Amino acid sequence: MKSIKGDVWLAFCVITLAAVYLYMDMRLPEVRLSDPLGPKAFPALVGVGLIASALILLLEGRSKSRSHAGDVAPAKPAMELADKPPDVPPAPASKVHPAILLAMVAWTALYFVSFERAGYLVATSVFLFGLLAYFNRKRLKTNLAIALGVTVVFDLLFSQLLGVPMPTGFLPF
C-alpha cells in the first residue's frame, strides 16, 4: 500500500507542476512569424501530456487499491510455520535500487554530454541499447533492433516530417 500512496503523491505533484508550467506557457507573448501555432503549442502539449500521465497514474493506483482491498491473505497452516528453523534471520533489505538509480542518472548524463559530439543517431541508439540490455537481458538482437528502429523512426519524424534538424555528430548524414 505504501507505493500506492507514493503514486498518488507523485501524480498530485506532477499535476501541480504541469499547471504552473501551463500558466507560464499562457504568459508567453503571441508571436506569429512563420509558424501558425506560435511558440506556445509545444509547451502546451507537454503540459497537457504531463497532466494526462498523472491522471493515468491516479487511475492505475485506484485500480491497484481496489484489487488489494479484495485480497485477503490466507492463514498459513501450523505445519508450514513449523518447517522453518527459528534461528533464520529475515533477509536484509536490498540496497540495489539506489545503485540502479544512480547508474541510470549517470548513463543519462553521459547521453546528454555525448549527444552533440556523437550525434543523435549514435548517441540515442547506444543510450537505448544500454537501457534495454540491462532491463531486458538475454535478448540482445531484439534490444538492438528496437534501439535502432526507434532511433531511426524518431530521426525521420523530426528531421523529415517536422523539419527539426538533429545533430549529426561524426556521421555525414
Disulfide bonds with the S-S distance in Angstrom:
none
